Amino acid sequence: MYLIVMNITDFKTDIKLAPYTSIGVGGPADYFYEAKTADELKNAVLTAKEKNIPYIIFGGGTNVLVSDDGFRGLVIVARNNNYEIHPHTKNFGVGVDGVTITAGAGIVLGVLLNNSVKAGLQGLEWSAGLPGSLGGAIYGNAGTFGKSIGQFIEEVTVLEPSGDIRKYTPEECGFGYRQSNFQNMPGTVIISAKLKLQQGNVERLKEEIKKNALWRAQNHPPYKSCGCVFRNATFTKEARLPQDENEPVAWFDKVPAGWLIDQAGLKGKKLGGFTVSDVHGNFLINDGTGTAEQLEQLISEIKKDIKDKFNLDLEEEVRRVG
């Protein structure tokens, strides 16, 4: 591993961040750099630390809300999208032999999925149509269809604030519902990860992916958004929920945020350039004219409405920057 301090001139300056986010809002970063390899990623972080410049890592730009003022520091976009399939089989402790894949944090989830399926490997079919990068997925323990990326992690390689490289076990990653310990470890940078998969039937995998991608296309709006804005709410005895046969608590240990927003009559609610999606209430759509300030205000109003109507607190799934 070759670590060097780069020149400050290697970074772009005053780059607007909106085009690098899926929601399309955000002011400029003082410094900006796209790291195409793990070494470039590490060296950019080392340079920021050497120059006392605050830094933050971007992946696919989903689930992130950048303020209109931008970020006073260095934004590093992880583009290290290398991957390697390890052909040897290995027992994962559940009586099933499998295969591991090592991939860079910057690899797009869809690319990782397609490459694994081409190799006849199963495990990631649930992620079909899910946007973002592997590093971002690990950071937020992204998931759907009852599965999440943390279930398939064997180890995560990170650059710690001290400059040391360390490998984390799944237990050390602290995966939970849309959470990981990395969310509470400022300055720690996910470099790569090793995932554990199993051999599967390619044609069956393709059918599963097609089915999952179709579901997402039918149930998630195809417009500018940051994905689901809120985590599903934790049910409490004090909650005041509508009582009917479709009561979601009968199926989930949490109450779906999108269902709450729908029940509150908030679908179609507009504020500035943003609208609560008619397709899925947990998606806030930018018509192209929205600002971060408007989005923040809409989020605040939705949280207040849900609290007033149902006595439940919605927690944001998005990461705020700036």
Secondary structure, DSSP 8 states (H G I E B T S, - for coil): -------GGGSEEEEESGGGSSS----EEEEEEEE-SHHHHHHHHHHHHHTT--EEEESS--SEEE-TT-EEEEEEEE----EEEEEEEEE-SSS-EEEEEEEETTSBHHHHHHHHHHTTEES-GGGTT--SBHHHHHHHT-EETTEEGGGGEEEEEEE-TTS-EEEE-HHHHT-BTTB-GGGG-TT-EEEEEEEEEEE--HHHHHHHHHHHHHHHHHHS--SS--S--B--EE--TT-----STT-GGGT-SEE-HHHHHHHTT-TT-EETTEEE-SS-TT-EEE-S---HHHHHHHHHHHHHHHHHHH-----B-SEEE-
